[in-house]
């Protein structure tokens, strides 16, 4: 698996910290944010490929955070985390452009696979944009 950067956004400190540690042990560059505002701040100032985003958070929930991520960093892929009671939120998130959603509790292998797939989609999309820009630049008269 290629090295990529994941931001884990969850208000449950124990879950967030444990997830970041597990991802790091598996070779994924991971950092945590305790809420949507902190996540947006981190996204503005760092290179993040994939956001693992809890739907249920106080103040700004995951759906609102997703909307703002889409405006701030449209190429960043978002995987939502939902509880049993918030499957509708996961579906709503998919309509807003989330890559996918996972139900808590999650198996680490499933999580790694989903994050890897999300990163691959982002990488391919970014590559297409770069090729298109290069092609446009090459065809411009000097």
C-alpha positions in Angstrom: 0.0 0.0 0.0 1.3 3.5 -0.9 1.9 5.9 1.9 -0.9 8.5 2.3 -2.2 10.9 4.8 -5.4 10.3 6.8 -7.2 12.7 9.2 -9.3 10.9 11.8 -12.1 13.2 13.0 -14.0 12.0 16.0 -15.1 13.6 19.3 -14.5 10.3 21.2 -10.9 10.8 22.2 -10.1 7.1 23.0 -11.5 5.9 19.6 -9.7 8.7 17.7 -6.3 8.1 19.4 -6.5 4.4 19.1 -7.4 4.6 15.4 -4.5 7.0 14.7 -2.1 4.6 16.5 -3.4 1.6 14.6 -3.1 3.3 11.3 0.4 4.5 12.0 1.5 1.0 12.9 0.1 -0.1 9.5 2.2 2.5 7.7 -0.5 5.2 7.2 0.4 8.8 8.1 -2.5 9.6 10.5 -3.4 12.5 12.8 -6.5 13.2 14.8 -9.0 16.1 15.2 -11.6 16.2 17.9 -14.2 18.2 15.9 -15.2 19.6 12.5 -13.6 23.0 13.2 -10.3 21.5 14.1 -10.4 19.2 11.1 -11.0 22.2 8.7 -8.1 24.0 10.3 -5.8 21.0 9.8 -7.0 20.5 6.2 -6.2 24.1 5.4 -2.6 23.8 6.5 -1.6 20.2 5.7 -1.6 17.6 2.9 -4.4 15.2 3.7 -5.6 12.6 1.2 -8.5 11.0 3.1 -10.6 12.1 6.0 -12.2 9.5 8.3 -15.1 11.5 9.7 -17.6 10.6 12.4 -21.1 11.7 11.6 -22.3 12.3 15.2 -20.3 15.1 16.8 -21.4 18.1 19.0 -21.4 21.6 17.5 -20.7 20.9 13.8 -21.8 17.4 12.8 -20.1 15.2 10.3 -22.5 16.1 7.5 -21.8 19.9 7.9 -18.1 19.2 8.1 -18.3 17.1 4.9 -20.0 20.0 3.1 -17.2 22.4 4.2 -14.5 19.9 3.3 -16.0 19.6 -0.2 -15.7 23.5 -0.6 -12.3 23.7 1.0 -10.5 20.7 -0.5 -12.7 19.1 -3.2 -10.2 16.3 -4.1 -9.9 15.0 -0.5 -11.9 11.8 -0.1 -14.1 11.4 2.9 -15.1 8.1 4.6 -17.9 8.6 7.1 -18.3 6.7 10.4 -21.8 6.1 11.5 -23.5 4.3 14.4 -26.5 2.0 13.9 -28.9 4.9 14.5 -27.4 7.1 11.8 -27.3 5.0 8.7 -29.5 7.7 7.0 -26.7 10.2 7.7 -24.3 7.9 5.9 -26.5 7.8 2.9 -27.0 11.6 3.0 -23.2 11.9 3.2 -22.8 9.7 0.1 -25.2 12.1 -1.8 -22.9 15.0 -0.7 -19.9 13.3 -2.2 -18.5 11.1 0.6 -16.5 8.1 -0.8 -18.3 5.7 1.5 -19.5 5.1 5.0 -18.6 2.5 7.6 -20.6 1.4 10.7 -19.0 1.5 14.1 -17.5 -0.7 15.4 -15.2 -1.3 12.5 -12.8 -4.1 11.7 -9.3 -2.7 11.1 -8.8 -4.7 7.9 -12.1 -3.3 6.5 -11.1 0.2 7.5 -7.6 -0.1 5.9 -9.1 -1.4 2.7 -11.7 1.4 2.5 -9.1 4.1 3.3 -6.8 2.6 0.6 -9.6 2.6 -2.0 -10.5 6.2 -1.1 -6.8 7.3 -1.5 -6.5 5.5 -4.8 -9.6 7.3 -6.1 -8.2 10.7 -5.0 -4.8 9.8 -6.5 -6.3 8.9 -9.9 -8.5 12.0 -9.9 -5.5 14.2 -9.1 -3.4 12.5 -11.8 -6.1 13.2 -14.5 -6.2 16.8 -13.5 -2.4 17.2 -13.7 -2.3 15.5 -17.1 -5.1 17.8 -18.4 -3.2 20.9 -17.1 0.0 19.7 -18.6 -1.6 19.0 -22.0 -3.3 22.4 -21.9 0.0 24.1 -21.0 1.9 22.2 -23.8 -0.7 23.2 -26.5 -0.5 26.9 -25.6 1.5 29.0 -28.1 4.8 30.4 -26.6 
